[in-house]
Amino acid sequence: MDKAETTSEADLVRICEIAAEYSQQKWALIPLVQKVQNEFGYIPPQAIPIIASTLRLFPSQVQGVISFYTQLYTEPRGKRIVRVCRGTACHVRGGKTILKLVKQHLSIEEGQTTPDLEYTLETVACIGVCALAPNIVIGKDTHGNMNPKKVARLFEDRKGGG
Ligand code: FES
């Protein structure tokens, strides 16, 4: 199923309500898209024309701003964001293998979200705890000294992938 199709009519009504708070205020594009994202976890593509017409902008202008900021998303994200450190210390201590294993357990590539919307996989630069390399972060929790067994334990509920 196309994830974009999951936006319901009620969601669209809510997006219109949020947009109406900033009616015709072009300067408010960033706060408006952030508010939509805070509420929905991402910016549904259907929100873009609504936001554009409310602020009297072109949809391409709204899309352009959303694409510019890496913290703005137009696809649903997982409940848990998994970040594998790709900093130097983690890299030399096997971070690449850890990333490969996490990909296998979740059956997704970097930048993707599992179809059940449980996990999104990302990589990050050094997270500042190099002594514990290799590290991964799940939500707000950092897991250090990762090895294949620990990765398997963290994702044991994902046996069979997906
Ligand atoms: S390189 Fe991974 S925590 Fe510093």
Boltz pocket constraint, residues with backbone or C-beta under 6 A from the ligand:
constraints:
  - pocket:
      binder: B
      contacts: [[A, 85], [A, 86], [A, 87], [A, 88], [A, 89], [A, 90], [A, 91], [A, 125], [A, 126], [A, 127], [A, 128], [A, 129], [A, 130], [A, 131], [A, 133], [A, 134], [A, 135]]
      max_distance: 6.0
